Amino acid sequence: MLKELLWVRKIQHCLVENMKKKVLILGASSDIGIETTKLFLKKGWEVIAHYNFNSSRLKKLSQDKKNKISLIK
């Protein structure tokens, strides 16, 4: 029984380690939105950024190849 519990624990750990961290940010082109986007990108999250109007700052972030960001209008 203990052996099975240890295997379950290892599998759970592997699943958590391999989960992708994604976040959807609405209003990402606003001042708060852009800072929130930067924060999540810095922590290694994949960001889906929704914007309504000014996307220039978001496009600048998306040009950096290390950032995982998708833009949605």
N, C-alpha and C positions, 0 to 999 in steps of 0.2 A: 504494500500500500504506500509506503514512504517513497519507494522508487517511482511509482506512478505520479505521485504528487510533485516530485522533483522535476519530472519530465514536463508536466503541465506548466509548472512555473517557468521552465526554460522556454517553452513554446510561447507563453504569454509575453515574456521579456522580448523575444525575437519579434513578435508581432508589433509591440509598442515601438521598438527601435526602428522598424521599417515603415511605420505609418508616415504618410506625407502630411506635412503641415500646410494647409491652405486656408486663406482667409479672403472673404469678399468685403471690400471697403466701398461703401456708398458715399458719394460726394468726395471722392479722393482728390479732386483738384482744388478743394478749399484749403485754407491755411491749416486747419486741424487735420483734414484728410491727408494732405501731403506729408505732414509730420508723422501721422499714424502709419502711412505707407512706408516711409523711410524706416521707422522703428521695426516693423515686421520684416522688411527686407534685410535689415542689419542682423536680425535674429535667425535668418536663414529660411524664412517662410516663403511659400509661393503666394503671390498676391494677385488677386483679380480686382482691378481698380476700375470702378464705375465713375464716369464724369459726365457733366452736362455741357459745360462751356469750355473754359480754358484748359487745354490739355498739354500746354508747352512744358511745364515742369514735370509732368508724368512721362511725357515722351523722352525727356532728358534722362530720367531714371531708367527707362526701358532700353536706352542705347547702351547702358553698361551691361556687358555680357554676363557678369556674375549675378545680376539681379534676375530673379524669376518673376516676371510681371506680365500680366495680360491686361490690355486696356479695352474697356467696353463703353460705348456711348449709348 
